[in-house]
Amino acid sequence: MLPALPFRLTLNQARGRAGRAVLDPEGFAEAKSAITAWPGYEPTPLHDLPGLAAGLGVAAVRWKDEGARFGLGSFKALGGAYAVARHLRQTLGRDGIAATDADLASGRFAHRTRRVTVACATDGNHGRAVAWGAQRFHCRAVVFVHATVSAGRAEAIARLGAEVRRASATYDDAVRLCAETAAREGWMVISDTSWPGYEEIPRAVMQGYRLMAEEAYAQWRGDPPTHLFIQAGVGGAAAAVAAQAATTFGDGGPRVIVVEPMAFDGIARSLAAGRPVASPPGPDTLMAGLACATPSPLALAELLLRAEAAVGVPEEAVAPTMRLLARGIGRDPPIVAGESAVAGLIGLALARANRGAAAALGLWPGARVLLFGTEGATDPDLDARHVSCCEAVA
Ligand SMILES: Cc1ncc(COP(=O)(O)O)c(C=O)c1O
């Protein structure tokens, strides 16, 4: 299916013994009840891809397609925008005002909420989600992007009314600059990653992401999935998928496999070490949403407890995999997937084709695999370039 490119498999030897559950059921119930009440909410589709499954030699492959989520192109509104609304509700609550998200969206309290500034660092999708939340719920947003965030992605954030500051070299630099600036200016940081002493908001972000997983598990028909492949930047999405799998399927549920760019393999290093370890500086990645060197400690706690393994995938596989999905195999529907969304499928394809990795992960012909297509064409220019450049070499 893909050429035998190099990849890296790191098993989580401490699974079930290290880490801890950080996502409580109440927090998810709160997130679900808020988000499902937003106008425009509907579950994103789960596509069955039997042609792809046959090509990979497994029983089933299904694709949770987040491309249409709230018109933003990725799953991220479930986290960033939810955390913005929650913060505004709490701010009003401190003044004795019990507001709902609908009250906020109506502009009823805009004279108060406009005084609030939320800030975040982003490689694209989280910033867009925060900007969208700020626009929808009426506050100001400042979004820090690093050097390699594409112009298309920065413009999409600015079009939502946020002030975009292009500042630092890497995502991790932008996270630091954002936190420092916000502390100085009295802004609220809405980060998808955590650090010591800053956990409440990233926890709420992950609680929102759980809705993507809950929908997918409810949409799954027939025998339950045996494997979940989920790509990671700071690890929040993977932690949410894993936590929700434990809730839905209990012990003995699907194996959760986290997939990262080889150049940004902080989760693999951290699973091996049993504590957060950053990936060393190195080359950049096409998978912009996954270009995070330092894992979120909060997410990592959940992943140490529940993830089976991490797979590091090579850059060369990204464009061919986007192309494969865009074309569709056999009767499979064509899928539009951004660069960061295909990492899970790359991890599955490379591991399935490698005897040792397939054995270690139990990826046999009976495997039923759920992939999370976490973004559609979030930068259509880049997307077109990858799909057509690959067409030229195919
Ligand atoms: C499309 C896409 N998929 C996956 C991720 C990974 O999410 P996390 O950083 O929570 O691991 C991101 C993060 O920005 C993303 O944009």
Ligand as a Chemical Component Dictionary entry (heavy atoms), coordinates in Angstrom:
data_LIG
# 
_chem_comp.id                   LIG 
_chem_comp.type                 NON-POLYMER 
_chem_comp.pdbx_formal_charge   0 
_chem_comp.three_letter_code    LIG 
# 
loop_
_chem_comp_atom.comp_id 
_chem_comp_atom.atom_id 
_chem_comp_atom.alt_atom_id 
_chem_comp_atom.type_symbol 
_chem_comp_atom.charge 
_chem_comp_atom.model_Cartn_x 
_chem_comp_atom.model_Cartn_y 
_chem_comp_atom.model_Cartn_z 
_chem_comp_atom.pdbx_ordinal 
LIG C1 C1 C 0 -5.255 18.042 12.458 1  
LIG C2 C2 C 0 -4.655 17.743 13.770 2  
LIG N1 N1 N 0 -4.609 16.471 14.176 3  
LIG C3 C3 C 0 -4.088 16.140 15.358 4  
LIG C4 C4 C 0 -3.565 17.110 16.196 5  
LIG C5 C5 C 0 -2.927 16.686 17.479 6  
LIG O1 O1 O 0 -3.598 17.145 18.600 7  
LIG P1 P1 P 0 -2.784 17.290 19.960 8  
LIG O2 O2 O 0 -1.856 18.457 19.805 9  
LIG O3 O3 O 0 -3.831 17.491 20.993 10 
LIG O4 O4 O 0 -2.017 16.040 20.131 11 
LIG C6 C6 C 0 -3.599 18.451 15.810 12 
LIG C7 C7 C 0 -3.075 19.509 16.681 13 
LIG O5 O5 O 0 -3.034 20.673 16.347 14 
LIG C8 C8 C 0 -4.157 18.783 14.569 15 
LIG O6 O6 O 0 -4.209 20.043 14.137 16 
# 
loop_
_chem_comp_bond.comp_id 
_chem_comp_bond.atom_id_1 
_chem_comp_bond.atom_id_2 
_chem_comp_bond.value_order 
_chem_comp_bond.pdbx_ordinal 
LIG C1 C2 SING 1  
LIG C2 N1 SING 2  
LIG C2 C8 DOUB 3  
LIG N1 C3 DOUB 4  
LIG C3 C4 SING 5  
LIG C4 C5 SING 6  
LIG C4 C6 DOUB 7  
LIG C5 O1 SING 8  
LIG O1 P1 SING 9  
LIG P1 O2 DOUB 10 
LIG P1 O3 SING 11 
LIG P1 O4 SING 12 
LIG C6 C7 SING 13 
LIG C6 C8 SING 14 
LIG C7 O5 DOUB 15 
LIG C8 O6 SING 16 
# 
